[in-house]
Amino acid sequence: MTNEVSFTSAGASHHQPVLPLPRIPPHMKPMKLKQLLSAHGEVLRVYCTPEDSGARRLRKQKGGNTGKNFTEGWVEFADKRIAKRTALALNGQQIGGKRRSAYYEDLWCLKYLKHFKWDHLTEDIAYQNAVREQRLAAEVSAAKRERDHYLAQVDKAKAQTAIAARKAAKATVGNGGVADE
């Protein structure tokens, strides 16, 4: 998966609590996110979804930052109690830093989702990849059918041209033979 940016601890289990982040501030990278949340407890993994390539291209064309931004993310904590406490403590609070910080005006948007595990996230990603591959396979199949139809029409046109040429050749030979007699 090329879109995944994650950090994994040695003993990471798939049964740890995960906090979703529906919005990640512009310019915030996964390492910074992990650093900020590690102050509240042990963070095992961080997954951030990169922004759409079309949106990034448009932002670059308009003279915006050329760096990679992320739209949403998920953070896996080592302990359920710490994850709940972190979500309650930070939700709606300023991300902070100094006034000149890029994140000074942004707010945390964290919510603890009961029974949401890292496996759910990876299943969703695998499903999205399978759907994308199926769609691409269907597009390739349609393109091949279109190409085969085009080639068949080209062959048919060549055959008709050859038939017309033979008929014209017979007509000139026939006309030429009549004129000689």
Solvent accessible surface area in square Angstrom, and as a share of the most:
residue,aa,sasa,rsa
1,M,130,0.58
2,T,135,0.79
3,N,84,0.43
4,E,53,0.24
5,V,42,0.24
6,S,44,0.28
7,F,49,0.21
8,T,91,0.53
9,S,37,0.24
10,A,118,0.92
11,G,71,0.68
12,A,29,0.22
13,S,36,0.23
14,H,87,0.39
15,H,140,0.62
16,Q,38,0.17
17,P,6,0.04
18,V,0,0.00
19,L,0,0.00
20,P,23,0.14
21,L,4,0.02
22,P,79,0.50
23,R,122,0.45
24,I,8,0.04
25,P,6,0.03
26,P,61,0.38
27,H,75,0.33
28,M,0,0.00
29,K,80,0.34
30,P,7,0.05
31,M,126,0.56
32,K,67,0.28
33,L,2,0.01
34,K,50,0.21
35,Q,116,0.52
36,L,48,0.24
37,L,0,0.00
38,S,50,0.32
39,A,88,0.68
40,H,82,0.36
41,G,14,0.14
42,E,102,0.46
43,V,7,0.04
44,L,10,0.05
45,R,23,0.09
46,V,0,0.00
47,Y,12,0.05
48,C,1,0.00
49,T,37,0.21
50,P,24,0.15
51,E,30,0.14
52,D,99,0.51
53,S,78,0.50
54,G,28,0.27
55,A,49,0.38
56,R,72,0.26
57,R,139,0.51
58,L,95,0.47
59,R,51,0.19
60,K,85,0.36
61,Q,131,0.58
62,K,157,0.67
63,G,67,0.65
64,G,32,0.31
65,N,67,0.34
66,T,85,0.49
67,G,25,0.24
68,K,80,0.34
69,N,14,0.07
70,F,12,0.05
71,T,65,0.38
72,E,63,0.28
73,G,0,0.00
74,W,38,0.13
75,V,0,0.00
76,E,0,0.00
77,F,0,0.00
78,A,34,0.26
79,D,45,0.23
80,K,101,0.43
81,R,159,0.58
82,I,44,0.22
83,A,0,0.00
84,K,84,0.35
85,R,149,0.54
86,T,3,0.02
87,A,6,0.05
88,L,153,0.76
89,A,58,0.45
90,L,19,0.10
91,N,76,0.39
92,G,44,0.42
93,Q,97,0.43
94,Q,88,0.39
95,I,19,0.10
96,G,14,0.14
97,G,63,0.60
98,K,169,0.72
99,R,182,0.66
100,R,235,0.86
101,S,36,0.23
102,A,71,0.55
103,Y,28,0.11
104,Y,50,0.19
105,E,132,0.59
106,D,24,0.12
107,L,102,0.51
108,W,16,0.06
109,C,63,0.38
110,L,2,0.01
111,K,135,0.57
112,Y,41,0.16
113,L,67,0.33
114,K,152,0.65
115,H,130,0.58
116,F,46,0.19
117,K,47,0.20
118,W,4,0.01
119,D,50,0.26
120,H,78,0.35
121,L,7,0.03
122,T,44,0.26
123,E,108,0.48
124,D,68,0.35
125,I,20,0.10
126,A,57,0.45
127,Y,146,0.56
128,Q,103,0.46
129,N,37,0.19
130,A,57,0.44
131,V,56,0.32
132,R,104,0.38
133,E,107,0.48
134,Q,134,0.59
135,R,129,0.47
136,L,90,0.45
137,A,62,0.48
138,A,62,0.48
139,E,99,0.44
140,V,81,0.46
141,S,47,0.30
142,A,42,0.33
143,A,58,0.45
144,K,106,0.45
145,R,154,0.56
146,E,126,0.57
147,R,126,0.46
148,D,73,0.38
149,H,115,0.51
150,Y,143,0.54
151,L,88,0.44
152,A,56,0.43
153,Q,81,0.36
154,V,47,0.27
155,D,88,0.46
156,K,115,0.49
157,A,52,0.40
158,K,135,0.57
159,A,51,0.40
160,Q,107,0.48
161,T,93,0.54
162,A,45,0.35
163,I,81,0.41
164,A,58,0.45
165,A,60,0.46
166,R,146,0.53
167,K,137,0.58
168,A,56,0.43
169,A,53,0.41
170,K,151,0.64
171,A,53,0.41
172,T,89,0.52
173,V,111,0.64
174,G,37,0.36
175,N,103,0.53
176,G,33,0.31
177,G,34,0.32
178,V,113,0.65
179,A,85,0.66
180,D,126,0.65
181,E,184,0.82
